[in-house]
Structure formats: structure tokens, C-alpha cells
């Protein structure tokens, strides 16, 4: 039912004259080799020694001379990837 004053709903054409595509447009990447099996690593494979080593590495402070401000990194990415230019304020 339609309410009075509502625009009429166009009817759908009975025949679709657009042919389907010849083949799907797949990317050129063939994917992994048929006999490829990804490495199976589970939490049970991590030993307590591995955990201690990871914690020690994470606790080691990084080199402060290589620290960059997040805004500077974002601006650099925008310029390099998208060709963005800084607008004068």
C-alpha cells in the first residue's frame, strides 16, 4: 500500500538486457602454493624462558634519538603516500 501523495514506485523491468561478465575479475596474485602449510604456533609452544626473554626485551628502553612525534610521522605518510601538501596557517 502507498500513502496518498507518495511518489509512485517505478516497476522493475522484466527483461535484464545487461549480459553477465565473461569471467570474474580476480587479482593477478595466485595465492600460496598448493602444498604450503602455515607454521602452527600455539601458546603452548611458548616456553617460560621465551616469555622472560620477551618481557626483558620489551622492558629495555628504546633509543630516544630514533623517537619521532606521531604528528610528524602522520604528515610524512600523507605526503609520501597521498602527495599531500601542508597548507599555510
C-alpha positions as CSV (number, residue, x, y, z in Angstrom):
1,X,0.0,0.0,0.0
2,X,1.1,3.5,-0.7
3,X,0.0,6.6,1.1
4,X,-1.7,9.3,-0.8
5,X,0.7,11.9,-2.1
6,X,3.6,9.4,-2.1
7,X,5.6,9.2,-5.3
8,X,4.8,6.1,-7.4
9,X,7.4,3.3,-7.1
10,X,8.8,2.5,-10.5
11,X,8.2,-1.0,-11.6
12,X,11.3,-3.2,-12.3
13,X,11.9,-4.1,-15.9
14,X,11.0,-7.7,-16.7
15,X,14.0,-8.3,-19.0
16,X,17.5,-7.5,-18.0
17,X,19.4,-6.7,-21.2
18,X,22.9,-6.4,-19.5
19,X,24.9,-9.5,-20.1
20,X,26.9,-11.1,-17.2
21,X,30.7,-10.6,-17.3
22,X,32.8,-13.1,-19.1
23,X,34.8,-14.1,-16.1
24,X,35.4,-12.9,-12.6
25,X,37.9,-10.1,-12.3
26,X,40.4,-11.8,-10.0
27,X,43.7,-10.2,-8.9
28,X,46.9,-11.4,-10.5
29,X,48.1,-12.9,-7.2
30,X,47.8,-16.7,-7.5
31,X,47.9,-17.1,-3.7
32,X,50.0,-19.6,-1.8
33,X,51.5,-22.7,-3.3
34,X,49.1,-25.7,-3.1
35,X,51.4,-27.6,-0.7
36,X,52.0,-24.6,1.6
37,X,51.2,-25.1,5.2
38,X,51.5,-22.1,7.6
39,X,53.6,-22.6,10.7
40,X,51.5,-23.8,13.6
41,X,52.4,-21.9,16.7
42,X,50.2,-22.1,19.7
43,X,50.5,-20.5,23.2
44,X,51.6,-24.0,24.4
45,X,54.7,-23.7,22.2
46,X,56.0,-20.6,24.1
47,X,58.2,-21.6,27.0
48,X,58.6,-19.6,30.2
49,X,62.1,-18.8,29.1
50,X,60.7,-17.3,25.9
51,X,58.3,-15.2,27.9
52,X,61.0,-13.9,30.1
53,X,63.1,-13.0,27.1
54,X,60.2,-11.2,25.5
55,X,59.5,-9.3,28.8
56,X,63.1,-8.3,29.1
57,X,63.3,-7.1,25.6
58,X,60.0,-5.1,26.0
59,X,61.4,-3.5,29.2
60,X,64.5,-2.3,27.6
61,X,64.1,1.4,26.7
62,X,64.4,2.3,23.0
63,X,67.0,4.7,21.7
64,X,65.5,8.2,22.3
65,X,67.3,9.6,19.2
66,X,65.1,7.5,17.0
67,X,61.8,8.6,18.6
68,X,59.6,10.6,16.3
69,X,56.5,12.6,17.1
70,X,53.3,10.8,15.9
71,X,52.1,14.0,14.1
72,X,55.4,14.2,12.2
73,X,55.1,10.6,11.1
74,X,51.4,11.1,10.0
75,X,52.4,14.2,8.0
76,X,55.2,12.3,6.3
77,X,52.9,9.4,5.4
78,X,50.3,11.7,4.0
79,X,52.9,13.5,1.9
80,X,54.6,10.3,0.7
81,X,51.6,8.1,0.0
82,X,48.9,10.6,-1.0
83,X,51.0,13.5,-2.2
84,X,49.5,15.8,0.4
85,X,50.9,19.3,0.9
86,X,50.9,21.4,4.1
87,X,48.6,24.4,4.0
88,X,50.0,27.6,5.4
89,X,48.1,28.8,8.5
